[in-house]
Each structure stands twice: as C-alpha cells, then as structure tokens.
C-alpha cells in the first residue's frame, strides 16, 4: 500500500500514480565468447544492470525460443541472439532511409533482408534447448573458483523475446530470478 511518511497516511492509487513517468533505462549489450565454438561465436546478453556484470555466474536462455548465429561481415565476429531479436544487433540501416524492421515473430532471413545485407550473414539457426550446457568465457575472473559449475548456459521461461537479445546474464546476488535459476542449476548453494 502506498504510504506518505510526510502526511503519515495511506495514499490512494491516484495519488501514488501522480508522479509516475516513463524514463529510459540504460542498457548495454555484452558478448560472452562460447568455449570451443567452431566459429568463435559469442552469446550476446542485454542488461539494464551493467554494474552486476562482475558477479556474472551464468547466462540464461529460453529453451523454447529459436536463436540465430550470425557473422558480422566487417569484423568477422560471430554472435548468437534470439532469432526474433536480430534487429537489436548494431547494424547500418539500408540506404533507402527506411526504419529497421521489427523482428518480432519474424524469421532470421526476413530480418536480415530488412537490414544492410553487407552487415551480417546467417550462419545457423539454433534451438534454445541446444544452447543449454554450453560453457563461455567470463568477463572477469573474480569467481574463477566456480568454473566447474558456473559460466555455462542454463534455461528458464522467464527469458522472453519481448526486449533485449533473448540471452540474460545472471548474477545471483542481485536478482530474484537470477538467484532462483542459478540455485536450480546447481551453480550456487544456500
């Protein structure tokens, strides 16, 4: 229940909503190299809490989503993101001046067709369930002692393709879902 400490009284829903504003959330995309990938691909995670990256212990995907491995033609780097979120990767828009297409519910070829074909090449489509268990190189070595159980891909349905890249970085000390999935995967213990 909303409460005013100044007035020492409860607030109505209307009063509590008076100061509500939509504000932009800062977000970053971070690539985590997949250990042993033949294309040297990296999983791209999107986060609005970059200060938690030093505590990363896992990456979480949705086993029911389709993921795409694409190659950046200018750098040769390969990335893995949810197929329906390919338009979130940095690209140069086509010279026509049209907006980048929304990829929600689209397939990788259609999204790449709407973007500059010189930017990315589709290497493979990968079911999310096939990503589970892959190991990746952590950004920092603070928790290297956990390498036997940590720094691997896990799956949970809380990962969606509504925003971000379809890959969530998990820092179990900072989030309820992160803690829950890392506990269930045996990465941490209570």
C-alpha positions in Angstrom: 0.0 0.0 0.0 1.4 3.4 -0.9 2.2 5.5 2.2 3.1 9.1 2.7 5.7 9.4 5.5 5.3 13.2 5.5 1.5 13.1 6.0 1.6 9.8 8.0 -1.3 8.4 6.0 -2.0 6.0 3.2 -2.2 7.3 -0.3 -4.8 6.5 -2.9 -3.8 4.8 -6.1 -4.5 8.1 -7.9 -2.1 10.0 -5.6 0.6 7.3 -5.9 0.4 7.5 -9.7 0.6 11.3 -10.0 4.4 11.3 -10.1 4.8 8.3 -12.5 7.0 8.9 -15.5 8.4 6.7 -18.2 12.1 7.1 -18.2 14.7 5.4 -20.4 16.6 2.6 -18.8 20.3 2.5 -19.6 21.2 -0.8 -21.2 24.3 -2.5 -22.6 24.9 -5.5 -24.8 27.9 -7.7 -23.8 29.4 -10.6 -25.7 30.5 -13.7 -23.9 32.7 -16.0 -26.0 31.5 -19.6 -26.3 34.2 -22.0 -25.3 35.1 -24.3 -28.3 32.7 -22.8 -30.8 34.0 -23.5 -34.4 33.0 -20.0 -35.5 34.4 -18.4 -32.3 30.9 -17.1 -31.7 29.8 -15.2 -28.6 26.5 -15.1 -26.8 25.2 -11.5 -26.7 23.5 -10.7 -23.4 21.5 -7.5 -22.8 21.3 -6.0 -19.4 19.9 -2.9 -17.7 22.2 -3.6 -14.7 25.7 -3.4 -16.0 27.1 -2.9 -12.5 26.3 -6.6 -11.8 28.5 -7.9 -14.6 31.5 -8.6 -12.4 29.2 -11.0 -10.4 28.1 -12.9 -13.5 27.9 -16.7 -13.0 25.6 -17.9 -15.8 23.8 -17.0 -19.0 20.1 -17.9 -19.3 18.2 -18.5 -22.5 14.6 -19.8 -23.2 14.7 -23.4 -24.3 11.6 -22.8 -26.4 13.0 -19.9 -28.5 14.9 -20.2 -31.7 18.3 -18.5 -31.7 20.4 -17.3 -34.7 24.2 -17.4 -35.1 25.2 -14.5 -37.4 28.6 -13.3 -38.6 29.4 -9.6 -38.7 30.9 -9.3 -42.2 33.0 -6.2 -41.3 34.7 -7.7 -38.3 34.3 -11.5 -38.8 32.9 -11.8 -35.3 30.0 -14.3 -34.8 27.2 -13.7 -32.4 24.2 -15.7 -31.0 21.0 -13.9 -30.2 17.3 -14.9 -30.2 16.2 -15.1 -33.8 13.3 -12.7 -33.2 15.7 -10.1 -31.7 18.3 -9.9 -34.5 17.3 -6.3 -35.1 18.8 -5.4 -31.8 22.4 -6.0 -33.0 24.1 -2.9 -34.1 23.8 -2.5 -37.9 23.8 0.1 -40.6 20.3 0.8 -41.9 19.8 0.4 -45.7 20.4 3.5 -47.8 16.7 3.8 -48.5 16.3 5.7 -45.2 13.6 3.3 -44.1 13.4 2.3 -40.4 14.8 -1.1 -39.4 12.0 -3.6 -39.4 10.7 -5.0 -36.2 11.7 -8.7 -36.0 9.0 -9.8 -33.5 7.7 -13.1 -34.8 9.9 -12.9 -37.9 12.5 -15.4 -39.2 16.2 -14.6 -39.4 16.2 -14.3 -43.2 13.4 -11.8 -43.2 15.1 -9.6 -40.6 18.4 -9.8 -42.3 16.7 -8.9 -45.6 15.4 -5.7 -44.0 18.9 -4.8 -42.8 22.0 -4.0 -44.8 23.0 -7.4 -46.3 26.6 -6.4 -46.1 26.4 -6.3 -42.2 25.6 -9.9 -41.2 25.5 -13.4 -42.6 23.3 -16.0 -41.1 25.4 -19.0 -40.1 22.9 -21.2 -38.3 19.6 -21.4 -36.5 19.8 -23.0 -33.1 17.0 -24.1 -30.8 17.4 -22.6 -27.3 17.5 -26.1 -25.9 20.7 -26.8 -27.8 22.5 -23.9 -26.2 21.9 -25.3 -22.6 25.1 -26.5 -21.1 27.5 -24.6 -23.4 30.4 -23.0 -21.5 31.5 -19.5 -22.0 34.5 -17.3 -21.1 33.6 -15.0 -18.2 34.2 -11.3 -18.4 36.1 -11.2 -15.1 38.0 -13.8 -13.2 36.6 -12.9 -9.7 34.7 -16.2 -9.4 37.0 -18.4 -11.4 36.9 -20.9 -8.4 33.3 -21.6 -9.5 34.3 -22.6 -13.1 33.4 -26.2 -12.6 29.7 -25.3 -12.1 29.4 -21.7 -13.3 30.0 -19.9 -16.6 27.5 -22.1 -18.6 24.2 -21.6 -20.3 21.1 -22.5 -18.4 17.4 -22.2 -19.4 14.2 -20.8 -17.9 10.9 -19.5 -19.2 11.4 -16.0 -17.6 13.7 -15.2 -20.5 11.5 -13.8 -23.3 11.9 -12.2 -26.7 10.0 -9.0 -25.7 13.2 -7.0 -25.2 16.9 -7.4 -25.2 18.6 -10.3 -27.0 16.9 -13.4 -25.6 20.1 -14.0 -23.5 20.1 -12.9 -19.9 23.2 -12.5 -17.8 22.7 -14.0 -14.3 24.3 -12.5 -11.2 22.5 -14.5 -8.4 23.4 -12.0 -5.6 21.5 -9.2 -7.4 18.2 -10.6 -8.7 15.4 -12.9 -7.5 15.2 -14.8 -10.9 19.0 -14.9 -11.2 19.2 -16.5 -7.8 16.4 -18.9 -8.4 17.7 -20.2 -11.7 21.4 -20.5 -10.5 20.2 -22.3 -7.4 18.1 -24.7 -9.5 21.0 -25.3 -11.9 23.4 -26.1 -9.0 25.6 -23.2 -9.7 25.2 -21.8 -6.1 24.0 -23.4 -2.9 22.0 -22.0 0.0 
